[in-house]
Amino acid sequence: MSVIIAKQLVKTYVAGDIKVEAIRGVDFSIEPASFVSFIGPSGSGKSTLLNMIGCLDPPTSGELQVVGQDITNLSRQDAARFRGEHIGFVFQDFNLIPVLTVFENVEYPLLMVQNWPTDKRKKRVQEMLDAVGMADQGRKYPSQISGGQKQRVAVARALVTNAKLVLADEPTANLDRKTANMVIDLMKLMRNEYKTTFVFSTHDPRIVDNVEITFELEDGILQRQKTAAGGHHG
């Protein structure tokens, strides 16, 4: 069963008398354990699409299903709960909480959203820090680690809740080439291990070269869908 199904999805913003059609009737589906990217120039609608999939912004019309649930008309409260249970996020500027340690940043979704018992929670956080190669950095604060390390922590945080879907908005934009490649490799590894679907919104050719499917957006319309030769699985 597809992780994401969009049918005739529309997002219109109204500012005063001006109507902006950010997404104009797109249809697509994304399968489990996929590595997929939305690409397109600034203003093409890719971040808007990611925000709708992530339950941060409701569609104006059409239908949107995520991990088997119709999220088109969720209330704000239900959307927040759904997001916390099913979706991980990785952002361009890491979005780590500066006053929390690396360990506490990864632990945060388990405390705030899922309310895991302490022992199980600590074990899970340590497991994820291990998985992203940050096991020995748990006591440091975000200001004490590099950009690449911050992004690894963000990946651990995105996956700690067993999210089946991770949305990554320009996750390599603030990283140098070597670090970006490491983070991309790490995400692929996580995808293979946890069967998580990663959906990117990006301009970065390094990500585009690594995904299996690219959806190209222009002016809110899905222009083409391209599958990589050989599918890059493995």
N, C-alpha and C positions, 0 to 999 in steps of 0.2 A: 504494500500500500504506500502511495506517495506520502512524503513528509509534508509537502506543501502543494496545494492545488489552488490556482487562481483562475477565476472565470469572469471575464468582462469587468475586470477590476478598474475602478475609477477613483481618483482622488482630486477633488477640486478645492482650492483655497479661495475664500472670498475676502478681499481687503477693500473696504469701502464699496465703490461701484465696480471694482475690477475683479473679474473672475480669472483665476489662474488654474489651468488644467494641468496638474503636475503629472498625473498618470491617466492615460486615455484608453480605457478598454483593453487591458492586456490579459492574455491567457497563457498560462504555463504550468508545468508541474515539475517537482523535484523529488528524486527518489532517495530512499534511505542510504546513509553512508556515502553521500555524494560530496564532491569538491566542486563547487559551482561559483561563478562570479557574474555579477551584473556590471557591465562596463558601459561607458558612454561619457560624453563631455559633461562639464559642470552644468547643472540645470536640466539634465536629461531625465531626472526622476529616480535615479538609482538609490539615493539615500531615503527618499520618500517611500520607495518600495520596501526597503529594509525596515523602516519604521513601522510600516503597516504589518509586515510579517511578524515583527517583534512586539506587536500589541502596544506600541507607543503612540500610534496615531490611527484612528479608525478609518476604514474606507468610506468614500462618499456613496458608492454603489458597487454592485457586483458581488461576487462571492469569494471568500478567502478561507481555506481550511488549512490548519496547521496541526501536525501530529494527530490527525483524525478528528479534530474538533473545528466546528464552524466558528470562527472568531470575528465574523463580520460585524456583529452587533453586541459585542460584550460590553457590559457596564465598565466604568473605570476601575472599580474595585475587582471585578472578575478578571479584567485584562491584566491587572497587576499580579493577581494570584496565579493566573495561567502562565504569565511570563516567568515568575519566580520558580514555577515547578518544571517548566519544559524548555526554557530558552536560556542560553548563555550568550553573553555579549563581550566582544573585544573591540575596543575603540582606538582611534588614532592617537589620542593623547593619554592612553592607558587607564585613566579614571580610577586610579588607586586612591584610597583614603589616606591622606598624609599622616594623620595622627595614629593610624593603626600599623602594626608591624606587618611584614610580609605574610606571616602565618595568619594573623588576624584578618587581613584582607581576603585571603582565600577562604577563611572560615565564615566570613560575614554572611554569604547567602544561606549557609546552613543554619545560622543563628536566626537571621531576620525572617527568612521565608519558610524554611523547612523544619526548624525546631528539632534538630537531631539530638539524641542524648549525648552527653559530654564525651564519653569514651569512644563511641562510634564516630563522633564528629572529629575528634583529635586525630584518630587513626586515619580517617578519610583525607583530612587535610595533609597529613604527612605523606600519605600515598601519592597525592597529586603533586606535592612539591618535589617528591622523588622523581615522578614521571617527567617533570619539566626541567629536571636538573638543578633545582633550587633548594634541595633538602637542607643544606648547611646555611642557608641565608634567612631562615624563618624569623630570626629575632631582629633583623635589620628593618629600618624604616624605608619607605619608598625613596626618600631623599638620599639614602646611602647606597643605592644600587644604580646600575647603568640603565639606559633606555631599553636595551635588549632584554635585560633581566626583568625590568618592569613588565615588558610585554609577555614574557614567560609566565610571570605571576598572574597576569590578566588571563592568560590561556588556562592556567590551573583553576582560577576562580570561575571561569566560564564553564568548566567541565566538572567541578566538584559536586554539583547537584545531580550528576548523571544526566545532564541535559542531552536530549537527542538531537538538538539543533543549536548550532552556534552561529550567530550573526556577527560578522567582522567588517566594520566600516573603516576602510583605509588603514588596516592594522600595521602596515609597514611604512607608512608615510614619514614617520619621524625616526626611522632607523637607517643606519648606513647599510651598504650593500651586503656585507658579510653577515651582519646581524639579521638583516631581513631574510636572507636565505636560510639562516638557522631557525628563525621563527616559523617560516613556511614549512621547513622539513619537520619541525616539531608538530605542527598542526596536522600534517599528513600522517605522522606516526600515531597521533591521538585518534585521528579518524579511523585508521586501520585497527587500532587496539579496542576502541570503544564503540566503533560503528556509528560515530556521530556524523551528522551532516553539517558541513561547513558552507555557509553562503557568504560570499564577499561582495562588497561594493568597493571598487578600486579603479585607480588609473595606472596602477603599478604593473608594468609588463612582467615583472618577476612572478607575480601571483598569476597573471593571465596565462603565463607559460606552464604553470603547474596545475591549473584546474582542468577538469574533464569536460565541463560544459561552460561556455560563455553565452550569456544573454546580452545582446547589444540593444541599448535603449537610446532613442533620440526623440526629444520633444515629447516625452511621456508615452511613446509608442515603442513596442517591442519590434525592432527591425529584423533581427535574425538571431537564430540560435545555432551555435557552432559546437560540435563535439570534437574533442581532440582525437587525433589519429591514435588508435591503439588504446584510447581511454585512460592511459596513465595509471592503471590500477596497480597496487602492489607497493 
